[in-house]
Amino acid sequence: MKLPTIALVGRPNVGKSTIFNKMVGTKIAIIEDNPGVTRDRIYSEGKFNNYRFNVIDTGGIDAANEVFNDEIRIQAEIAIEEADLVLFIVDGKEGITSNDLVVRDILRKSNKKVIVVINKVDSKNYLKHEFDFYELGFDTYIPVSGESGQGFYELMEEITKDFNEKEEVEDNRLKFSVVGRPNVGKSSLINALLNEERVIVSDVAGTTRDAVDTVLKYNDEEYVVIDTAGMRKKGKVFESIEKYSLLRSMKAIDRSDICLLVVNAEEGIIEQDKHIAGYVLEKGKGLIIVINKWDTVSDESIANYMKKVRNEFQFITYCPVVFVSAKTKKRIHTIMPEIVKVGENIKREIKTSVLNDVINDAYELNIPPSYKGKRLKIYFVNQSGTKPPKFTFHVNSKKLVHFSYERYLENKLRENFELEGTPIILQFKNKDE
């Protein structure tokens, strides 16, 4: 099901992060009584009754702060672009300020649905400003107190009243996204891939207003390409600000079965590439590393470069790596076979009898050491899920499972079964659970 996205915007210190934390049910955003603490967008999932939705917190827009305001304004505008609904947070204790008017003008240009959330209404000063906020010219106003929770239920009811309760028909087509930091060639890679296969079937609406998912056909199977480059016409300004480009990739990763992590061969692997790979791993998605712009590397072999890739991405050594040039379309044909293979692996189901034979052999080959007179015993193993494959080990005590032995068991599973490109989850349960 595609989740609606809600963005929280406003000037500094109006309580956006407090409301954000209440909406997502945990203290993710940093709260301090100082303006401008939240500078980057913070993205999480919230729930209310039977509804689920994405929530984006943004930095406060302050027209007087020349140092950070340009970047904060841009990341707020990106959040607004992503959103289906915007909560314009204002301060009931202080009334309208010139910064509120700046935010109002940005929101008017966006043509998005806006709810004005008047925060801090538990303050005595609120009565002085109660009716001033209607001058902002929006249709819906909800008074709340982020601290005490006053009015919060009414706010959530208003937010979710138009959300669709119906589950969408499940789409079983394999979905893959192209992710990576700016300027690594994501859009070019997608265009080259589609042109190479010459199999564009149709465009279907994506979860954002600007982006579309493309359906392609390969070997008589349909695949859905989730384009994270997005905002192709007016997005160059946004995409040039590297640290604010991650949100679109995070949303695409959530919707994908497989992610193609694009790395610029000329620049090499940097920390942000690893962060994105880590998020893909955390979300349990299949992963293929695509070294793009290979035409710009003339003094190194694929074998040598592969060693660098494996060294930098030591936590995902199970992922296939392909070397391509989106510009020249060289080796583009190597991508789809890897997607097909990883697509099969993330859904792979292993017979319980075969699985137990492999684990029993692994146990006998390397019996775990005893700890305080006790030794780990594995009674039974079964596969308990797919996408990614999940294996449940029934043991005498899960406290006896050392991380190194868990890694050993994972390696044995990978040695014996085709699991390239997919993370696998090992869960341990005590026999009496």
Residue pairs with C-beta under 8 A, 6 or more apart in sequence:
1 52
1 167
1 168
2 168
2 207
2 255
3 45
3 52
3 53
3 54
3 207
4 53
4 54
4 84
4 85
4 163
5 53
5 54
5 55
5 56
5 82
5 83
5 84
5 85
5 207
5 208
5 251
6 23
6 46
6 53
6 54
6 55
6 56
6 83
6 84
6 85
6 86
6 87
6 159
7 55
7 56
7 58
7 76
7 79
7 80
7 82
7 83
7 85
7 86
7 87
8 16
8 19
8 20
8 55
8 56
8 57
8 58
8 86
8 87
8 89
9 16
9 58
9 61
9 76
9 79
9 80
9 86
9 87
9 88
9 89
9 103
9 106
9 107
10 16
10 60
10 61
10 88
10 89
10 90
10 100
10 103
11 60
11 61
11 62
11 90
11 91
11 97
11 99
11 100
11 102
11 103
12 35
12 36
12 59
12 60
12 61
12 62
12 65
12 99
13 33
13 34
13 35
13 36
13 60
13 91
14 60
14 89
14 90
14 91
14 119
14 120
15 89
15 91
15 119
15 120
15 146
15 147
16 29
16 38
16 57
16 58
16 60
16 89
17 29
17 30
17 31
17 37
17 38
17 42
17 57
18 29
18 31
18 119
18 146
18 147
19 87
19 89
19 117
19 119
19 144
19 146
20 28
20 29
20 42
20 44
20 55
20 57
21 27
21 28
21 29
21 31
22 146
22 149
22 152
23 46
23 48
23 55
23 156
24 44
24 45
24 46
24 55
25 46
25 47
26 44
28 42
28 44
29 38
29 42
29 57
30 37
30 38
31 37
35 60
35 62
36 59
36 60
36 62
36 65
36 68
36 72
38 57
38 58
38 59
38 60
39 59
39 68
39 71
39 72
39 75
40 59
40 75
40 243
40 244
41 56
41 57
41 58
41 59
41 75
41 76
41 78
41 79
41 244
41 247
42 56
42 57
43 54
43 55
43 56
43 57
43 247
43 250
43 251
44 54
44 55
45 52
45 53
45 54
45 55
46 52
46 53
46 54
46 55
47 53
48 156
48 159
48 160
49 156
49 160
50 165
51 160
51 163
51 165
53 159
53 160
53 163
54 251
56 79
56 82
56 83
56 247
58 72
58 75
58 76
58 79
59 68
59 72
59 75
59 76
60 72
60 99
61 69
61 72
61 73
61 76
61 99
61 102
61 103
61 106
62 68
62 69
62 72
62 99
63 69
63 98
63 99
63 102
64 99
65 72
71 241
71 244
73 106
74 237
74 238
74 241
74 244
75 241
75 244
76 106
77 106
77 110
77 238
78 238
78 244
78 247
79 247
80 86
80 106
80 107
80 110
80 112
81 110
81 208
81 209
81 210
81 231
81 238
82 208
82 247
82 248
82 251
83 112
84 112
84 113
85 112
85 113
85 114
85 115
85 159
86 107
86 110
86 112
86 113
86 114
86 115
87 114
87 115
87 117
87 159
88 103
88 104
88 107
88 114
88 115
88 116
88 117
88 136
88 138
89 117
89 119
90 96
90 100
90 116
90 117
90 118
90 119
90 133
90 136
91 97
91 119
91 120
92 118
92 119
92 120
92 121
92 123
92 125
92 126
92 129
92 130
92 133
92 143
93 120
93 123
93 125
93 126
93 129
94 125
94 129
95 125
95 128
95 129
95 132
95 133
96 129
96 132
96 133
96 135
96 136
100 136
104 136
104 137
107 114
107 138
108 137
114 138
114 139
114 140
115 138
115 140
115 141
115 142
115 155
115 158
115 159
116 133
116 136
116 138
116 140
116 141
116 142
117 142
117 144
117 155
118 126
118 133
118 141
118 142
118 143
118 144
119 144
119 145
119 146
120 126
120 145
120 146
120 147
121 143
121 144
121 145
121 150
121 151
122 145
122 147
122 148
122 150
126 143
133 141
134 141
140 158
142 151
142 154
142 155
142 158
143 150
143 151
144 150
144 151
144 152
144 154
144 155
145 151
145 152
146 152
171 224
173 215
173 221
173 222
173 223
173 224
174 221
174 223
174 224
174 257
174 258
174 339
174 343
175 213
175 223
175 224
175 226
175 255
175 256
175 257
175 258
176 223
176 224
176 225
176 226
176 256
176 257
176 258
176 259
176 260
176 286
176 339
176 343
177 225
177 226
177 227
177 228
177 249
177 252
177 253
177 255
177 256
177 258
177 259
177 260
178 186
178 189
178 190
178 225
178 226
178 227
178 228
178 229
178 259
178 260
178 262
178 290
179 186
179 228
179 249
179 252
179 253
179 259
179 260
179 261
179 262
179 276
179 280
180 186
180 228
180 249
180 261
180 262
180 263
180 273
180 276
181 242
181 245
181 270
181 272
181 273
181 276
182 239
182 240
182 241
182 242
182 245
183 239
183 240
183 264
184 262
184 263
184 264
184 267
184 292
184 293
185 262
185 264
185 292
185 293
185 326
185 327
186 227
186 228
186 229
186 262
187 227
187 229
187 232
188 292
188 326
188 327
189 260
189 262
189 290
189 292
189 324
189 326
189 332
190 214
190 225
190 227
190 229
191 326
192 324
192 326
192 327
192 329
192 332
193 216
193 225
193 332
193 335
193 336
194 200
194 214
194 216
194 225
195 329
196 329
196 332
196 333
197 216
197 217
197 218
197 336
199 216
199 217
199 218
200 214
200 215
200 216
201 215
201 216
201 217
201 222
202 215
203 212
203 213
203 214
203 215
204 212
204 213
204 215
204 224
205 212
205 213
206 212
206 213
206 226
206 227
207 251
207 255
208 230
208 248
208 251
210 230
210 231
210 232
210 235
211 227
211 228
211 230
211 231
211 248
212 227
213 224
213 225
213 226
213 227
214 224
214 225
214 227
215 222
215 223
215 224
215 225
216 222
216 223
216 225
217 223
218 336
218 340
219 340
221 340
223 339
226 252
226 255
226 256
227 252
228 248
228 249
228 252
229 235
229 239
230 248
231 238
231 239
238 244
238 245
239 245
242 272
246 275
246 276
249 276
249 279
250 279
252 259
253 259
253 279
253 280
253 283
253 285
254 283
256 285
257 285
257 286
257 343
257 346
257 387
258 285
258 286
258 287
258 288
258 339
258 342
258 343
258 346
258 421
259 280
259 285
259 286
259 287
259 288
260 288
260 290
260 335
260 339
261 273
261 276
261 277
261 280
261 287
261 288
261 289
261 290
262 290
262 292
263 269
263 273
263 289
263 290
263 291
263 292
263 309
264 292
264 293
265 291
265 292
265 293
265 294
265 296
265 297
265 305
265 323
266 293
266 296
266 297
268 308
269 308
269 309
269 312
269 313
273 312
274 312
274 313
277 287
277 289
277 313
277 315
277 316
278 315
280 287
281 287
281 315
281 316
281 423
284 387
284 388
284 423
284 425
285 346
285 388
285 423
286 342
286 343
286 345
286 346
286 388
286 421
286 422
286 423
287 316
287 319
287 342
287 421
287 422
287 423
288 319
288 320
288 321
288 322
288 335
288 338
288 339
288 342
288 421
289 309
289 313
289 316
289 319
289 320
289 321
289 322
290 321
290 322
290 324
290 335
291 305
291 309
291 321
291 322
291 323
291 324
292 324
292 325
292 326
293 325
293 326
293 327
294 323
294 324
294 325
294 330
294 331
295 325
295 327
295 328
295 330
297 305
302 323
305 323
306 321
309 321
310 317
313 319
318 414
318 419
318 420
318 421
318 422
318 423
319 420
319 421
320 338
320 341
320 342
320 420
320 421
322 331
322 334
322 335
322 338
323 331
323 334
324 330
324 331
324 332
324 334
324 335
325 331
325 332
326 332
338 421
341 420
341 421
342 420
342 421
342 422
344 418
345 389
345 418
345 419
345 420
345 421
345 422
346 386
346 387
346 388
346 389
346 421
346 422
347 386
347 387
348 386
348 389
348 417
348 418
348 419
348 422
349 383
349 386
349 389
350 383
350 389
350 417
352 381
352 382
352 383
355 381
355 382
355 383
355 391
356 380
356 381
358 412
358 413
358 416
358 417
359 378
359 381
359 393
359 409
359 412
359 413
360 378
362 408
362 409
362 412
363 378
366 405
366 408
367 375
368 375
368 376
368 400
368 402
368 405
369 375
371 400
374 396
374 397
374 400
375 400
376 395
376 396
376 397
376 400
376 401
376 405
377 395
377 396
378 393
378 394
378 395
379 394
379 395
379 396
379 431
380 393
380 394
381 391
381 392
381 393
381 394
382 391
382 392
382 394
383 389
383 390
383 391
383 392
384 390
384 391
384 392
384 427
385 425
388 422
388 423
388 424
388 425
389 419
389 422
389 424
389 425
390 424
390 425
390 426
390 427
391 413
391 424
391 425
391 426
391 427
392 427
392 428
392 429
393 401
393 409
393 426
393 427
393 428
393 429
394 429
394 430
394 431
395 401
395 428
395 429
395 430
395 431
396 430
396 431
397 430
398 428
398 429
398 430
401 428
406 426
406 428
409 426
410 424
410 426
413 419
413 424
414 420
414 424
